[in-house]
Amino acid sequence: MRYVYGFSRWLIWVGVALFVWQVVVPPMQAQAAQAGEVEELKKRIERLEQGPEGSLFEVLKGIQFSGFIDTTFNYNFAEPKAPRENRLRVFDRPSNTFSINLVEVVLEKKASDLGTAGFRVDFDAGRDVPFFQAAGFEAGNFDIEQAFVTYKAPVGDGLTITFGKFVTLLGAEVIEAPDNFNTSRSFLFGFAIPFTHTGLLLSYPMSEQVELTLGVVNGWDNIDDNNDAKSLMGRISFNVAESFSFAVAGIYGAEQTDRNGPKRWVIDLVSTIKPVPGLILLFNFDYGREDSVPIGVALIDTDWSGFALIASYAFTEQFSLSLRGEFFSDFDGARTGANQDLWEGTLTAAYKWVKGFETRLEFRHDQSNVRSFDRDGRPSKSQDTIAGEFIYRF
């Protein structure tokens, strides 16, 4: 009996051990494994949020992505014949047509702090591209409008160094439609100043109100220099008050192909006034000169000048009206192809339906003292156009 009792007790302990091994241990192991997996997942999420140093994720984490789509339909009441153009316009040149003006995608990483670097690339496609495309990158309706790197050197309050291709420092209007008050661009934007440059810029805040920018570039609207001389450019801007600011900019250099002697220069003044809430007044003046310009069989010293005033009033957060009046004089025809004085008046109504989506309706009258326009196939001194614009910004 003693052996039977001992053997029975041994069987009971073996049964208990098997029960624990088969029933109790597996759930405990599974729970421990699950807890370990959760902890490992937490660590992975933390590593992803922080981004490993030097990884592609860390680089992409600081990049801002933005852009817009700009489309229009315009109608010329003069009904010009082939090639059916709105004469002396910059971008909205094709008449009586629907147009995909510009699709722009921007990738940017700002150098915001001292000792940091950044970059910006603007990819553009659309009907407007050939009219502002820099020489040396002829790619049809596609362009890299800007491509530059920046470094904010730890000098005083920060010396910003920009190297690459960038838009000009001159002018009151820009290539990007959403950042203008009117649908069409002024004569000054199209004929008085350049669009882009390739070179080096140095920008430094002299004080909280004054900023100075100086640079050396290949010239006007070209990637590769067309001669052996470089052009100098600069701008000094004054933020006098929240309601008043102005800037003086200029460029000087040789711009004619394979000719270093003749120089071209422009002085540009832009002033912004906000006298009352909702009202913005923008004034722009340009004076330019170029020596020994080939016109016909002669070499002529040419001059051009003009001014524009834009008044924009936001009646509500959604609805605004903008009026632009302008005068431009091309004394010798070097900029527009004719010795003429030009006037234009433009009224634009804009409505922002939802965030990012805006529509505009514009009427514009152009006038010249010579017959520079096309009225049903005959030379005319004026033209009138109407345009509807649809913009989505993302």
C-alpha positions in Angstrom: 0.0 0.0 0.0 2.9 2.4 0.8 4.2 2.0 -2.7 0.7 2.4 -4.2 0.2 5.6 -2.2 3.5 7.0 -3.2 3.0 6.2 -6.9 -0.5 7.8 -6.8 0.9 11.0 -5.2 3.6 11.1 -7.9 0.9 10.8 -10.6 -1.0 13.7 -9.0 2.0 16.0 -9.1 2.8 15.0 -12.7 -0.9 15.8 -13.6 -0.7 19.2 -11.9 2.6 20.0 -13.7 1.1 18.9 -17.1 -2.0 21.1 -16.4 0.1 24.1 -15.6 2.4 23.5 -18.6 -0.5 23.0 -21.0 -3.2 25.4 -19.6 -1.6 28.1 -17.5 1.8 28.7 -19.1 0.8 29.3 -22.7 -1.5 32.3 -21.9 1.2 33.8 -19.7 3.7 33.3 -22.5 1.3 34.9 -25.0 0.6 37.8 -22.7 4.4 38.4 -22.2 5.0 38.2 -25.9 2.2 40.6 -26.6 3.5 43.0 -24.0 6.9 42.8 -25.6 5.4 43.4 -29.1 3.6 46.5 -27.8 6.7 47.8 -26.2 8.7 47.2 -29.4 5.9 49.0 -31.4 6.1 52.0 -29.1 9.8 52.2 -29.6 9.4 52.0 -33.4 6.8 54.8 -33.4 9.1 57.0 -31.3 12.0 56.3 -33.7 9.8 57.2 -36.6 8.6 60.4 -35.0 12.2 61.5 -34.2 13.6 60.3 -37.5 17.0 58.7 -37.5 19.8 61.3 -38.0 20.9 61.6 -41.6 18.0 59.5 -42.9 15.7 60.4 -45.9 12.8 60.6 -43.5 14.6 63.3 -41.5 15.2 65.3 -44.7 11.6 65.0 -45.9 10.2 65.9 -42.5 11.1 69.5 -42.8 10.0 70.1 -46.4 6.9 72.2 -47.1 4.8 71.2 -50.1 2.5 73.8 -51.8 1.3 75.0 -55.2 -1.6 76.1 -57.3 -3.6 75.6 -60.5 -4.6 78.7 -62.5 -7.1 78.4 -65.4 -8.9 81.2 -67.4 -11.2 82.0 -70.3 -10.7 85.3 -72.0 -12.5 87.1 -74.8 -11.3 90.0 -76.9 -14.1 92.3 -78.1 -11.9 93.4 -81.0 -11.9 89.8 -82.3 -8.3 89.8 -83.6 -7.5 87.6 -86.5 -4.8 85.0 -86.8 -2.8 84.4 -84.7 -5.7 85.7 -82.5 -3.6 87.4 -79.9 -4.3 89.9 -77.2 -1.5 92.2 -78.3 1.1 93.5 -75.8 0.0 91.1 -73.1 2.4 89.1 -71.1 0.7 85.8 -70.2 -2.9 86.1 -71.4 -1.8 86.4 -75.0 -4.0 83.8 -76.8 -7.5 85.3 -77.2 -11.0 83.8 -77.1 -9.9 80.5 -75.5 -9.9 78.4 -72.4 -6.3 78.1 -71.0 -4.4 76.2 -68.4 -2.2 79.1 -67.5 0.0 77.6 -64.9 0.3 74.6 -62.6 3.0 75.1 -60.0 4.4 72.7 -57.4 6.8 74.1 -54.8 9.1 72.1 -52.5 10.8 74.2 -49.8 12.8 73.8 -46.7 13.5 77.2 -45.1 16.7 78.2 -43.4 15.0 79.8 -40.5 17.6 79.6 -37.7 21.2 80.7 -37.7 23.6 78.1 -39.0 20.9 76.2 -40.9 20.5 75.5 -44.6 17.5 75.1 -46.9 16.4 75.1 -50.5 13.4 75.8 -52.8 12.3 74.3 -56.1 9.4 75.6 -58.2 8.1 73.2 -60.9 5.9 75.0 -63.5 3.9 73.7 -66.4 1.3 75.5 -68.6 0.6 78.0 -71.3 2.3 80.9 -69.4 5.7 79.1 -69.2 7.2 80.0 -72.6 6.6 83.7 -71.9 8.8 83.8 -68.8 11.1 80.8 -69.4 14.8 81.6 -69.0 17.1 81.1 -72.0 19.1 77.9 -71.6 16.2 75.8 -70.4 13.9 75.5 -73.4 11.6 72.7 -72.4 8.3 73.7 -74.1 5.5 74.3 -71.5 7.6 73.0 -68.6 10.0 75.0 -66.5 11.9 75.1 -63.2 11.1 78.7 -62.3 13.3 78.6 -59.2 15.9 76.2 -57.9 18.2 77.5 -55.2 19.9 76.6 -51.9 20.1 78.9 -49.0 22.3 79.2 -45.9 21.7 81.5 -42.9 25.2 82.3 -41.8 25.7 83.1 -38.1 26.7 86.7 -38.8 25.0 89.3 -36.6 21.2 88.7 -37.0 21.8 86.3 -39.9 23.3 86.7 -43.3 21.1 84.8 -45.8 23.1 83.4 -48.8 21.1 82.3 -51.8 22.7 80.5 -54.7 20.9 79.2 -57.9 18.0 80.4 -60.0 15.4 82.8 -58.4 12.8 85.4 -59.3 13.7 89.0 -59.7 13.9 91.5 -56.9 12.1 94.1 -59.1 8.5 94.8 -59.6 5.1 94.9 -57.8 3.6 91.9 -59.5 4.8 88.3 -59.7 4.6 85.2 -61.9 2.2 83.4 -59.5 -1.4 84.4 -60.2 -2.8 83.9 -56.7 -0.3 86.4 -55.3 -1.5 89.3 -57.6 -4.7 91.4 -57.3 -5.6 91.2 -61.0 -5.8 88.4 -63.5 -3.7 90.1 -66.2 -0.2 91.5 -65.6 0.8 95.2 -66.1 2.9 96.5 -69.0 5.6 97.2 -66.4 5.7 93.6 -65.4 6.0 92.5 -69.0 8.3 95.0 -70.6 10.1 97.1 -67.9 11.8 94.5 -65.7 13.2 90.9 -65.9 11.5 87.7 -64.7 14.3 85.5 -63.2 18.0 85.4 -62.6 20.7 82.8 -62.0 23.5 83.8 -59.6 24.2 84.7 -56.0 22.3 86.9 -53.5 23.2 88.1 -50.0 20.5 89.4 -47.8 20.9 91.0 -44.3 18.5 92.7 -41.9 20.1 96.1 -41.1 17.4 96.6 -38.4 13.9 95.5 -37.7 12.7 98.0 -40.3 15.4 97.8 -43.0 16.7 94.9 -45.1 19.4 95.0 -47.7 19.9 92.5 -50.5 22.8 92.5 -53.0 23.7 90.1 -55.7 25.6 89.2 -58.8 23.8 87.3 -61.6 24.3 86.1 -65.2 21.7 88.7 -66.4 18.1 88.9 -67.5 16.1 85.7 -67.9 19.0 83.4 -68.8 20.6 80.5 -67.1 23.9 80.7 -68.9 25.4 84.1 -69.4 25.2 85.4 -73.0 28.5 87.4 -72.7 31.6 87.6 -70.5 30.1 90.3 -68.1 28.0 89.8 -65.0 25.1 92.0 -63.8 24.8 93.6 -60.4 21.5 93.9 -58.6 20.2 94.9 -55.2 17.2 96.1 -53.2 16.7 97.9 -49.9 13.3 97.6 -48.3 11.8 99.7 -45.5 9.0 98.5 -43.3 8.3 101.9 -41.8 5.0 100.8 -40.1 2.5 98.0 -40.4 0.5 100.2 -42.7 3.4 101.5 -44.9 6.4 100.0 -46.6 8.5 100.7 -49.7 11.4 99.2 -51.5 14.0 100.5 -54.0 15.6 97.9 -56.3 17.8 98.0 -59.4 19.9 96.0 -61.8 22.9 97.0 -63.9 24.9 95.1 -66.5 25.6 94.1 -70.0 22.7 92.1 -71.5 23.3 91.9 -75.2 24.7 88.7 -76.7 28.5 88.6 -77.0 28.7 92.4 -76.2 30.2 93.4 -72.9 30.2 97.2 -73.5 26.6 98.3 -73.8 24.9 98.4 -70.4 21.3 98.0 -69.4 19.9 99.2 -66.1 16.6 99.7 -64.3 15.5 101.5 -61.2 12.4 100.1 -59.6 10.3 101.6 -56.8 7.4 99.7 -55.0 5.4 101.2 -52.2 2.5 99.6 -50.2 0.0 101.6 -48.1 -2.8 100.3 -46.0 -4.7 103.4 -44.9 -7.8 101.7 -43.5 -8.7 98.1 -42.8 -9.4 96.2 -46.0 -7.8 98.7 -48.4 -4.4 98.2 -50.0 -2.7 100.8 -52.2 0.2 99.6 -54.3 2.4 102.0 -56.3 5.1 100.9 -58.8 7.5 103.1 -60.8 10.2 102.0 -63.2 12.8 103.8 -65.3 15.2 101.8 -67.5 17.9 102.6 -70.1 20.1 100.5 -72.5 23.0 101.8 -74.6 23.6 100.9 -78.3 20.6 98.8 -78.9 20.3 97.5 -82.5 17.1 98.9 -83.9 16.9 98.5 -87.7 20.3 99.4 -89.1 21.2 101.8 -86.3 22.5 101.5 -82.7 20.3 103.6 -80.5 20.5 104.5 -76.8 17.0 103.7 -75.5 14.9 104.6 -72.5 11.6 103.4 -71.0 9.6 104.3 -68.0 6.2 104.0 -66.4 4.1 103.8 -63.3 1.1 101.8 -62.0 -1.3 102.2 -59.2 -3.3 99.3 -57.8 -6.1 99.8 -55.3 -7.7 96.7 -53.7 -10.5 96.7 -51.2 -11.8 93.6 -49.4 -15.5 94.2 -48.7 -15.7 90.9 -46.8 -13.3 88.0 -46.2 -14.6 86.4 -49.4 -15.3 89.3 -51.8 -12.9 92.0 -53.1 -12.5 94.5 -55.9 -9.2 95.6 -57.4 -8.5 98.5 -59.8 -5.3 99.1 -61.7 -4.3 102.1 -63.7 -1.1 102.3 -65.6 1.1 104.3 -68.0 4.1 103.0 -69.9 6.3 104.9 -72.3 8.6 103.0 -74.7 10.5 106.0 -76.1 12.5 104.1 -78.8 10.5 100.9 -79.2 13.2 98.7 -77.7 10.8 97.0 -75.3 7.5 96.7 -77.1 8.7 97.0 -80.8 7.2 100.4 -81.4 7.9 104.0 -80.2 4.7 104.4 -78.2 2.9 105.4 -75.0 0.6 102.9 -73.5 -2.3 103.2 -71.0 -4.4 100.5 -69.4 -7.2 100.3 -66.9 -8.2 97.0 -65.3 -11.1 96.2 -62.9 -11.1 92.7 -61.2 -13.7 91.2 -58.9 -12.6 88.3 -56.8 -14.5 85.8 -54.7 -13.1 83.1 -52.4 -15.7 80.4 -52.2 -13.9 78.0 -49.8 -10.3 77.8 -48.5 -7.9 77.6 -51.4 -10.5 78.1 -54.2 -11.0 81.6 -55.8 -12.7 82.9 -58.9 -12.1 86.2 -60.6 -13.9 88.3 -63.3 -11.8 91.0 -65.0 -12.4 93.7 -67.6 -9.4 95.5 -69.1 -9.0 98.4 -71.6 -5.7 98.9 -73.4 -4.8 102.1 -75.3 -1.8 103.3 -77.4 -1.0 106.4 -79.3 -0.1 104.2 -82.3 -1.9 101.4 -83.9 -0.5 98.5 -81.9 -3.6 96.3 -81.6 -5.6 94.1 -83.9 -9.3 94.9 -84.5 -10.9 92.3 -86.7 -7.7 92.1 -88.8 -7.1 95.9 -89.0 -4.6 98.0 -86.9 -6.2 99.7 -83.9 -5.1 101.9 -81.1 -7.1 100.0 -78.4 -8.5 96.7 -77.3 -10.9 95.6 -74.6 -10.9 92.2 -73.0 -12.9 90.2 -70.4 -11.6 87.2 -68.5 -12.8 84.7 -66.0 -10.3 83.0 -63.8 -10.4 79.9 -61.6 -7.6 79.4 -59.0 -7.0 76.6 -56.6 -4.2 76.9 -54.1 -2.9 73.9 -52.1 
